[in-house]
Amino acid sequence: MKELVLDVRLDGFDAPIGVLARDAKGAMAFAYTDAHLKHAAPAPLSLSLPLGDDAFSDEAARPYFENLLQERDGALKQVMDRENLSRDDIAGLLFHLGRDCAGAVSVLPQGAAPSKVPGDLAKDYETLSDAQMEELVRALHTRAPLPDHIRDPSPLSGVQSKIALTRLPGGEFAKPREGSGAPTTHIIKAPDERHKDDAIYENAAMTLSDRLLLRTADAAAVSFGEVKVLLTRRFDRAVSPEGRVTRIHQEDFAQALGLPPSLKYERYGEGQRIFNTDAIARVIGQTSDPKAASEFFVRASLFDILIGNVDGHAKNFALLHEAGAITMAPRYDVMPTRLDPKFTPDFAFKVGAAENLDSLKLADLEAFGRRFGVALDDLTNWAASYANDLCAAFGELDRMYARKFANLIADNVETLLKTLKRPVPDAVKDRDAFVGKGGGWSTS
């Protein structure tokens, strides 16, 4: 294996902020440049890679950079086959793919010009016709290759089928012009053919999250032909009144903790390499307002329990690095996963000692709150308030063809409030029982 040196760039800085090197044995190291460390306002790439003169070893650097790649091996296979690269050759893969990795970070051959720059909505984007959008969405929905006129401008991590595009002021969708380096502004997530109603459910969950005053990315269920997709405005983008689009640096909790994507659930980790409440609290403690971040996380976790989202893993919580401050990113990828009978009932991380809602006890919730500095009375009041607000939305969910989702919420509300020894709203008693196994994905 040949030695390889790559520039690491971060939007907003004129020069590379660091260097990623791979030695002849395949080990990586990352170091910040002297120029970046001497910058008037240097920015860290990650909480797991704090600013400093010393280089980070392979063990410290590899998880962050692996998280820049897509989790779907199929999306990497063409490069791996063409260049004869192994899946664990992260630097080698980034040599070919790092110019387009998600977010404000790019990894480029040493000396290469920047691949990411701010965009101008008036000139840096190419409008896609309605027919082209339908063709694109159909390909995502059926998991077919993208149409020839589309090169994914910002490949996204995760296992679902999605693409990043830009929405123009008139509502049209567009892709960045070839070579412009302009940012995208929205994400289109298309369900597969077995889960065609995913967009309805996720849009309902995101809407409820926002309504309950949890900062949540703007989302809507939108139809292209016969396929309904979830359209989400990117929280890591800023658009000025003049139409200038810029990227905001963000990282997910896996990157902040130095965990590879394979350890994004607590059940797969051990020792210090684990996504659990202790690890989450360490990240939150490094934000600019740990008290506010702790409350946000606890409230979000209660909401997830009530709506049946057990997929709040390390890549579904993120931090924003902006203007020298580190804050919790808005909620995203909020999906009632328990609607799928094949999805595990277990939480992404233990709540106290509980692995799922059925085993959750009052002592577990008390321990969970205590870990984040939240008293049990506050936690109980938040849960009861959310339960009442969610029950008030049952009629709306029924009209959205999400009746099964409403039944799931009712079941979870009853279970959680009985654990908390709080009264169960009358609206719960009028719902059909939620059947968690073998219920399929019917919305009726």
C-alpha positions as CSV (number, residue, x, y, z in Angstrom):
1,M,0.0,0.0,0.0
2,K,1.3,3.4,-0.9
3,E,1.5,6.3,1.5
4,L,-1.3,8.9,1.0
5,V,-1.7,12.5,2.1
6,L,-5.0,14.3,1.9
7,D,-6.1,17.9,2.7
8,V,-9.0,18.3,5.1
9,R,-11.1,21.4,4.3
10,L,-13.9,23.0,6.2
11,D,-16.3,25.5,4.6
12,G,-15.6,29.0,5.8
13,F,-11.8,28.7,5.8
14,D,-9.7,29.6,2.8
15,A,-7.0,27.0,3.4
16,P,-7.0,23.4,4.6
17,I,-7.5,23.1,8.3
18,G,-5.7,19.8,8.6
19,V,-4.0,16.8,6.9
20,L,-5.1,13.2,6.9
21,A,-2.3,10.8,6.2
22,R,-2.2,7.0,5.5
23,D,1.0,5.1,5.9
24,A,2.2,2.1,4.0
25,K,0.5,-0.3,6.5
26,G,-2.9,1.4,6.1
27,A,-2.9,3.3,9.4
28,M,-4.3,6.8,9.4
29,A,-3.3,10.0,11.3
30,F,-4.8,13.4,11.4
31,A,-3.3,16.7,12.4
32,Y,-4.4,20.3,12.3
33,T,-2.2,22.6,10.2
34,D,-0.1,25.3,12.0
35,A,-1.8,27.9,9.9
36,H,-5.3,26.8,11.2
37,L,-4.1,26.7,14.8
38,K,-2.9,30.3,14.4
39,H,-6.1,31.4,12.8
40,A,-8.0,34.2,14.6
41,A,-10.9,31.8,15.2
42,P,-9.8,28.2,14.5
43,A,-12.6,25.6,14.5
44,P,-12.3,22.0,15.7
45,L,-13.3,19.4,13.2
46,S,-14.9,17.4,16.0
47,L,-15.2,17.1,19.8
48,S,-13.3,13.9,19.4
49,L,-10.5,15.7,17.6
50,P,-9.9,18.9,19.7
51,L,-7.6,21.6,18.5
52,G,-4.0,21.0,19.4
53,D,-0.4,20.5,18.0
54,D,-0.3,16.7,18.4
55,A,-1.4,14.4,15.6
56,F,-4.2,12.0,16.3
57,S,-3.5,8.3,15.8
58,D,-5.5,5.8,13.7
59,E,-7.6,4.8,16.7
60,A,-8.7,8.4,17.3
61,A,-9.0,9.6,13.6
62,R,-10.5,6.6,11.9
63,P,-14.1,6.8,13.4
64,Y,-14.6,10.4,12.5
65,F,-13.5,10.0,8.9
66,E,-15.4,6.7,8.5
67,N,-18.5,8.5,9.5
68,L,-18.1,10.8,6.5
69,L,-18.8,7.9,4.1
70,Q,-22.1,6.4,3.3
71,E,-23.2,3.5,5.4
72,R,-24.7,1.6,2.4
73,D,-21.8,-0.5,1.1
74,G,-23.6,-0.7,-2.3
75,A,-23.0,3.1,-2.7
76,L,-19.3,2.5,-2.3
77,K,-18.9,-0.7,-4.3
78,Q,-18.3,0.9,-7.7
79,V,-15.3,2.8,-6.3
80,M,-14.0,-0.2,-4.3
81,D,-14.2,-2.4,-7.4
82,R,-12.8,0.1,-9.8
83,E,-9.8,1.2,-7.6
84,N,-9.3,-2.2,-5.9
85,L,-9.9,-0.8,-2.4
86,S,-11.1,-2.5,0.7
87,R,-13.9,-1.2,2.8
88,D,-11.6,-0.4,5.7
89,D,-9.3,1.8,3.5
90,I,-11.0,4.9,4.7
91,A,-8.4,7.3,3.4
92,G,-8.3,5.6,0.0
93,L,-12.1,5.8,-0.4
94,L,-12.0,9.5,0.7
95,F,-9.4,10.2,-2.0
96,H,-12.1,9.4,-4.5
97,L,-15.2,10.4,-2.6
98,G,-14.2,13.0,-0.1
99,R,-14.9,16.0,-2.3
100,D,-18.6,15.2,-2.0
101,C,-19.0,13.8,1.5
102,A,-21.9,15.2,3.5
103,G,-21.7,18.4,5.4
104,A,-19.2,21.3,5.4
105,V,-16.1,19.0,5.4
106,S,-14.3,17.8,2.3
107,V,-11.3,15.6,2.0
108,L,-9.2,16.2,-1.1
109,P,-5.9,15.2,-2.7
110,Q,-3.2,17.3,-1.4
111,G,-3.0,20.7,-3.1
112,A,-6.4,20.3,-4.8
113,A,-8.7,23.4,-5.1
114,P,-11.7,23.6,-2.8
115,S,-14.6,21.5,-3.9
116,K,-17.2,23.2,-1.6
117,V,-18.0,27.0,-1.8
118,P,-21.1,29.1,-1.0
119,G,-23.8,29.0,-3.7
120,D,-25.9,31.7,-5.4
121,L,-29.5,30.6,-6.0
122,A,-29.7,32.8,-9.1
123,K,-26.8,31.2,-11.0
124,D,-25.3,28.1,-9.4
125,Y,-28.2,25.7,-9.8
126,E,-29.8,23.8,-12.7
127,T,-33.6,23.4,-12.5
128,L,-35.1,19.9,-12.8
129,S,-38.3,19.5,-14.6
130,D,-41.4,17.8,-13.1
131,A,-40.7,14.8,-15.3
132,Q,-37.1,14.6,-14.2
133,M,-38.1,14.7,-10.5
134,E,-40.6,11.9,-11.0
135,E,-38.0,9.8,-12.7
136,L,-35.5,10.5,-9.9
137,V,-38.0,9.7,-7.1
138,R,-39.1,6.6,-8.9
139,A,-35.5,5.4,-9.0
140,L,-35.0,6.1,-5.3
141,H,-38.3,4.3,-4.5
142,T,-37.5,1.2,-6.5
143,R,-33.8,1.3,-5.4
144,A,-32.8,1.5,-9.1
145,P,-29.7,3.4,-10.4
146,L,-30.2,7.2,-10.6
147,P,-31.1,8.6,-14.0
148,D,-28.2,9.7,-16.2
149,H,-29.0,13.4,-15.8
150,I,-28.4,13.1,-12.0
151,R,-25.1,12.8,-10.2
152,D,-25.8,12.8,-6.5
153,P,-24.4,16.2,-5.5
154,S,-24.1,15.4,-1.8
155,P,-24.1,11.7,-1.0
156,L,-25.7,11.2,2.4
157,S,-24.9,8.8,5.1
158,G,-27.5,6.4,6.5
159,V,-29.2,3.3,5.2
160,Q,-32.3,4.8,3.6
161,S,-32.7,5.9,0.0
162,K,-32.3,9.7,-0.2
163,I,-30.8,12.5,-2.1
164,A,-29.8,16.1,-1.5
165,L,-31.1,18.8,-3.8
166,T,-31.9,22.5,-3.7
167,R,-35.3,24.2,-3.7
168,L,-35.3,27.5,-5.5
169,P,-37.4,30.5,-4.3
170,G,-40.1,29.7,-6.8
171,G,-40.5,26.2,-5.4
172,E,-38.7,24.4,-8.2
173,F,-36.1,21.7,-7.4
174,A,-32.6,22.0,-8.8
175,K,-29.2,20.4,-8.6
176,P,-25.9,22.4,-8.2
177,R,-24.3,23.1,-11.6
178,E,-21.4,20.8,-12.4
179,G,-18.2,22.1,-10.8
180,S,-19.9,24.9,-8.9
181,G,-19.3,23.5,-5.4
182,A,-22.6,25.0,-4.3
183,P,-24.5,23.6,-1.3
184,T,-27.8,21.8,-1.4
185,T,-30.7,23.0,0.8
186,H,-33.1,20.0,1.1
187,I,-33.1,16.2,1.5
188,I,-35.6,14.0,-0.3
189,K,-36.1,10.6,1.4
190,A,-38.0,8.0,-0.6
191,P,-39.5,4.9,1.0
192,D,-39.0,1.5,-0.5
193,E,-41.8,-0.4,-2.1
194,R,-42.6,-2.4,1.1
195,H,-42.9,0.7,3.2
196,K,-44.7,3.1,0.9
197,D,-46.3,5.1,3.7
198,D,-43.1,6.0,5.5
199,A,-43.3,9.6,4.4
200,I,-46.8,10.0,6.0
201,Y,-45.6,8.5,9.3
202,E,-42.3,10.4,9.5
203,N,-43.9,13.7,8.5
204,A,-46.6,13.2,11.2
205,A,-43.8,12.5,13.7
206,M,-41.8,15.5,12.7
207,T,-44.8,17.8,12.7
208,L,-45.8,16.6,16.3
209,S,-42.2,17.1,17.4
210,D,-42.1,20.6,16.2
211,R,-45.6,21.3,17.7
212,L,-44.4,20.1,21.1
213,L,-41.7,22.8,21.0
214,L,-38.8,20.4,20.2
215,R,-36.6,22.2,17.7
216,T,-37.2,20.1,14.6
217,A,-36.1,20.3,11.0
218,D,-38.8,21.6,8.6
219,A,-40.4,18.6,6.8
220,A,-43.3,17.9,4.6
221,A,-44.8,14.8,2.8
222,V,-44.7,15.6,-1.0
223,S,-45.9,13.5,-3.9
224,F,-44.0,12.9,-7.1
225,G,-46.2,10.9,-9.4
226,E,-47.5,8.0,-7.3
227,V,-44.7,8.1,-4.8
228,K,-44.9,10.1,-1.6
229,V,-41.6,11.2,-0.1
230,L,-40.4,13.2,2.9
231,L,-38.9,16.6,2.0
232,T,-36.7,18.0,4.7
233,R,-35.0,21.4,4.9
234,R,-31.4,21.0,5.8
235,F,-30.6,22.4,9.3
236,D,-26.9,22.7,8.3
237,R,-27.5,25.3,5.6
238,A,-28.1,29.0,5.8
239,V,-29.8,31.0,3.0
240,S,-29.4,34.8,3.1
241,P,-32.2,37.2,1.8
242,E,-29.9,37.8,-1.2
243,G,-30.0,34.0,-2.1
244,R,-26.5,33.1,-0.9
245,V,-26.3,29.5,0.4
246,T,-23.7,28.5,2.9
247,R,-22.9,25.4,4.9
248,I,-22.9,25.2,8.7
249,H,-20.5,22.7,10.3
250,Q,-22.2,19.8,12.1
251,E,-21.3,16.5,13.4
252,D,-23.4,13.6,14.8
253,F,-22.9,12.0,18.2
254,A,-20.9,9.1,16.7
255,Q,-18.3,11.5,15.4
256,A,-18.3,13.5,18.6
257,L,-17.7,10.3,20.6
258,G,-15.1,8.9,18.2
259,L,-17.4,5.9,17.5
260,P,-17.6,4.1,14.1
261,P,-21.0,3.8,12.5
262,S,-21.2,0.1,13.5
263,L,-21.4,1.2,17.2
264,K,-24.2,3.7,16.9
265,Y,-26.5,1.5,19.1
266,E,-25.6,0.9,22.7
267,R,-26.1,-2.9,22.3
268,Y,-23.2,-3.1,20.0
269,G,-20.6,-1.3,22.1
270,E,-18.7,-2.0,25.2
271,G,-16.2,-0.4,27.6
272,Q,-15.4,3.2,26.6
273,R,-16.5,2.5,23.0
274,I,-20.2,2.7,23.6
275,F,-23.2,5.0,22.9
276,N,-24.9,5.1,26.3
277,T,-26.2,7.8,28.7
278,D,-22.8,8.4,30.2
279,A,-21.3,9.0,26.7
280,I,-24.2,11.2,25.7
281,A,-23.8,13.2,28.9
282,R,-20.1,13.7,28.1
283,V,-21.0,15.2,24.7
284,I,-23.8,17.4,26.1
285,G,-21.4,18.7,28.8
286,Q,-19.2,20.1,26.1
287,T,-21.9,22.2,24.5
288,S,-22.2,25.9,25.0
289,D,-25.3,25.5,27.3
290,P,-25.2,22.0,28.8
291,K,-28.4,22.7,30.9
292,A,-30.4,23.6,27.8
293,A,-28.9,20.7,25.8
294,S,-29.7,18.2,28.6
295,E,-33.3,19.3,28.8
296,F,-33.7,19.1,25.1
297,F,-32.2,15.6,25.0
298,V,-34.4,14.3,27.9
299,R,-37.6,15.9,26.3
300,A,-36.7,14.4,22.9
301,S,-36.2,11.0,24.5
302,L,-39.6,11.1,26.2
303,F,-41.2,12.1,23.0
304,D,-39.5,9.2,21.1
305,I,-40.8,6.7,23.7
306,L,-44.3,8.0,23.3
307,I,-44.4,7.9,19.5
308,G,-42.6,4.5,19.2
309,N,-39.3,5.8,17.8
310,V,-36.6,3.4,19.1
311,D,-34.0,4.5,16.5
312,G,-32.5,7.5,18.3
313,H,-29.0,6.2,17.8
314,A,-25.7,8.1,17.7
315,K,-26.1,9.2,14.1
316,N,-29.6,10.6,14.7
317,F,-28.5,13.2,17.2
318,A,-26.1,15.9,16.1
319,L,-24.3,19.1,17.1
320,L,-24.0,22.4,15.3
321,H,-20.6,24.3,15.3
322,E,-21.5,27.9,14.5
323,A,-19.9,31.2,15.4
324,G,-17.8,29.6,18.1
325,A,-20.8,28.0,19.8
326,I,-21.7,24.3,20.0
327,T,-25.4,23.6,20.2
328,M,-27.8,20.7,19.8
329,A,-29.0,20.4,16.2
330,P,-32.8,20.2,15.6
331,R,-34.4,16.8,15.6
332,Y,-34.3,14.9,12.3
333,D,-34.9,11.3,11.2
334,V,-37.8,11.0,13.7
335,M,-39.7,7.9,12.7
336,P,-42.2,5.8,14.6
337,T,-40.1,2.7,13.9
338,R,-42.2,0.4,16.1
339,L,-44.9,0.5,13.4
340,D,-42.7,-2.0,11.5
341,P,-43.2,-5.4,13.1
342,K,-39.7,-6.4,12.0
343,F,-38.0,-3.6,13.9
344,T,-36.6,-4.3,17.4
345,P,-38.6,-3.0,20.4
346,D,-35.3,-2.1,22.1
347,F,-34.2,1.4,22.7
348,A,-31.1,2.7,20.9
349,F,-29.6,3.3,24.4
350,K,-30.8,2.1,27.8
351,V,-33.1,4.3,29.8
352,G,-31.8,3.6,33.3
353,A,-31.5,-0.2,33.2
354,A,-34.4,-0.6,30.8
355,E,-33.9,-1.9,27.3
356,N,-37.4,-1.2,26.1
357,L,-40.7,0.3,27.1
358,D,-42.2,-2.9,28.5
359,S,-39.3,-3.2,31.0
360,L,-39.2,0.5,31.9
361,K,-39.8,1.2,35.6
362,L,-40.1,4.4,37.6
363,A,-36.6,3.9,39.0
364,D,-35.2,3.7,35.5
365,L,-36.8,7.1,34.5
366,E,-35.5,8.6,37.8
367,A,-32.0,7.4,37.0
368,F,-32.2,8.6,33.5
369,G,-33.3,12.1,34.5
370,R,-30.7,12.2,37.3
371,R,-27.9,11.5,34.7
372,F,-28.9,14.7,32.9
373,G,-29.7,16.8,35.9
374,V,-33.4,16.6,35.5
375,A,-35.6,15.9,38.6
376,L,-38.2,13.1,38.4
377,D,-41.1,15.6,39.0
378,D,-40.0,17.6,35.9
379,L,-39.6,14.5,33.8
380,T,-43.0,13.2,34.9
381,N,-44.7,16.5,34.1
382,W,-43.1,16.7,30.7
383,A,-44.1,13.2,29.8
384,A,-47.7,13.8,31.0
385,S,-47.9,17.1,29.0
386,Y,-46.6,15.4,25.9
387,A,-49.0,12.5,26.3
388,N,-52.0,14.9,26.5
389,D,-50.9,16.9,23.5
390,L,-50.3,13.7,21.5
391,C,-53.7,12.4,22.4
392,A,-55.3,15.6,21.2
393,A,-53.8,15.0,17.8
394,F,-55.5,11.6,17.3
395,G,-58.2,13.0,15.1
396,E,-55.7,14.8,12.9
397,L,-53.6,11.6,12.6
398,D,-56.7,9.6,11.5
399,R,-57.3,12.2,8.8
400,M,-53.7,11.9,7.6
401,Y,-54.2,8.2,7.0
402,A,-52.0,7.5,10.0
403,R,-54.6,5.7,12.2
404,K,-52.2,2.9,13.1
405,F,-49.7,5.5,14.3
406,A,-52.3,7.0,16.6
407,N,-53.0,3.6,18.0
408,L,-49.3,3.0,18.7
409,I,-49.1,6.4,20.5
410,A,-52.2,5.5,22.6
411,D,-50.6,2.2,23.6
412,N,-47.4,3.9,24.6
413,V,-49.1,6.7,26.4
414,E,-51.0,4.2,28.5
415,T,-47.9,2.1,29.3
416,L,-45.7,5.1,30.2
417,L,-48.2,7.0,32.3
418,K,-49.1,3.9,34.3
419,T,-45.4,3.5,35.0
420,L,-45.3,7.1,36.1
421,K,-48.5,6.7,38.2
422,R,-50.2,9.4,36.3
423,P,-53.8,9.3,34.9
424,V,-54.3,8.1,31.4
425,P,-56.3,10.4,29.1
426,D,-59.8,9.3,28.2
427,A,-58.9,9.5,24.5
428,V,-56.6,6.5,24.9
429,K,-59.6,4.3,25.9
430,D,-61.3,5.0,22.5
431,R,-58.5,3.7,20.4
432,D,-58.1,0.3,18.8
433,A,-55.4,-1.9,20.4
434,F,-52.1,-1.5,18.6
435,V,-50.9,-4.9,17.2
436,G,-47.1,-4.7,17.2
437,K,-46.5,-8.1,15.5
438,G,-47.8,-9.1,12.1
439,G,-49.6,-5.8,11.6
440,G,-47.8,-4.9,8.4
441,W,-47.8,-1.3,7.2
442,S,-51.4,-0.7,6.6
443,T,-52.5,2.9,7.3
444,S,-56.1,2.0,7.9
